[in-house]
Amino acid sequence: MEQYPAVQFMVTHGRKLSILVGLALPILVALGMVFAEWHWVWGIAAIAAGAGLGFAFRTFAELTQIIADMLLPQ
């Protein structure tokens, strides 16, 4: 798998990155709510969108793991 560094990176760090991706949007919107006085509805939308993005990224990471296990030589 040395030939595919991006696949190796996703296999190694995909789960951690999915958590980071899922939390990034709610944290950024929370900062906007505190410092830019955005409405609280944006916070609810950011939590829902963050959960969706985290789930989508986790699915992508798991599919990458499956492809690496099935198709790439060990």
C-alpha positions, -999 to +999 in steps of 0.1 A: +000+000+000+031+022-002+021+032-037-011+049-024-003+073+004-037+089+004-054+055+008-030+046+036-037+079+053-074+074+051-072+038+064-050+049+093-067+082+103-102+080+088-121+075+120-103+104+138-108+127+109-145+119+107-149+131+143-129+162+135-150+169+104-182+164+124-172+188+151-156+215+129-188+231+117-206+233+151-175+248+167-171+274+140-208+283+142-206+285+180-177+309+176-199+329+152-227+329+177-204+342+204-184+368+186-206+378+156-239+375+175-255+350+150-289+337+158-292+305+178-310+287+149-276+286+131-263+265+160-290+239+156-285+238+119-247+234+124-252+205+148-274+187+123-251+195+094-220+184+114-236+151+123-244+145+086-209+155+075-193+133+102-215+104+091-207+109+054-170+111+061-171+081+083-188+061+056-162+073+031-134+062+055-150+028+060-155+023+022-118+032+017-109+006+043-130-021+025-115-013-009-080-014+006-086-047+022-103-063-008-084-050-038-049-039-028-022-064-023-010-067+013 
